[in-house]
Amino acid sequence: MFNFLKRLFIKYNSTMEKEIYEQPKIIEELLKKYLLKDNDINIDIPDNIKKIALIASGSSYHSATIAANYLRDNVHCYAQSYYASEFSLVENIDVDNDTLYIFISQSGETADTNKALDIVKIKTDKTLAITNTKNSTLYNNVKYKVLTNAGAEKAIASTKAMSAQMFCLFLIAAKIMKTRGIPVGSLVEELQKIPAVIKSTLEKRKLINNFSKKLSNYENAAILASGMFYPLAKEGALKIKETSYINTTAYPTGEFLHGHIAILNKKCAVIALVNNNNVDFTLKILEKIKNNYSTDSFIISAFNINVKKQKDIICLESYNDIEFLFSALIIEQMLAYETAVLLGRNVDKPSGLSKIVK
Ligand code: AGP
């Protein structure tokens, strides 16, 4: 806590670093804005939705996929995420009136996402935007609107906008649960803890320094994760690629053994996300890697059962899936940031990238 308070008075070295540290406050404000008495959610959605389609690009797509997994597994609502660029390519895409179409975009000006919205709008007005930008093209063209209120995000790598999107998506999940008569108390309790979870994760920065020093020696990296955390691995890979230019690929943990592991014959670091469901088989895979390849493996773990023997490990104080999602996301952001700084990259403006892809 002391470190976190100290940070409030420290001048940041870059916009990305500042935006990472703004996250607990942003989530606190979202709770104030959207969570009402009796766990009512102050977000307007249409009635009688049977399915949900989530359409977005880049980091926003990863929020979409995490939400789709959660809605399917915990709310028993059929949900599917789509890359906006691919959605627009499908001829005669099936758009129906039982589906809520959720478009997610920090800027609200991403061409692929707005193009997908134009296609959907011809057939239905069940369109909802989750965006950080009021009066953007996306915001103005949907019927239902949710603002992420993260403040202008200036660094090209999305950090605070992505966590705010994820949070709004969980609030929407809570809203749908309420309309379906599913008890929402424990989800709301978990969401209320997220600002504190992020604060305590930000205090792990020293440990991340050690990871980044090693990671910065590699040109390639693989991130492994299972189930609802796989899109989080994809987000980590995107963040590392775009800030440090290390060629990073995400794999579902078990799938990595099916040939992909051959990449370790080249110099390639391994980062593994370990959660409740995959402890044993992740450790087995890491053991196999240790015996057959000479590489550095890093673990980001939800809790410290059975992983104490491991060398490079960050154990997060996260006791459920939602806490792990947010805390592992923050670790990935800091890891990408620190590694890019060590490599002398311009973290706020990576070479050749622009904030809005038009
Ligand atoms: C994320 O770090 C990237 N800069 C990029 O993938 C971004 O998320 C994507 O272009 C989508 O942007 P949007 O959220 O503004 O639509």
Boltz pocket constraint, residues with backbone or C-beta under 6 A from the ligand:
constraints:
  - pocket:
      binder: B
      contacts: [[A, 57], [A, 58], [A, 59], [A, 60], [A, 104], [A, 105], [A, 106], [A, 107], [A, 108], [A, 109], [A, 110], [A, 113], [A, 156], [A, 157], [A, 158], [A, 159], [A, 239], [A, 242], [A, 354], [A, 355], [A, 356], [A, 357]]
      max_distance: 6.0
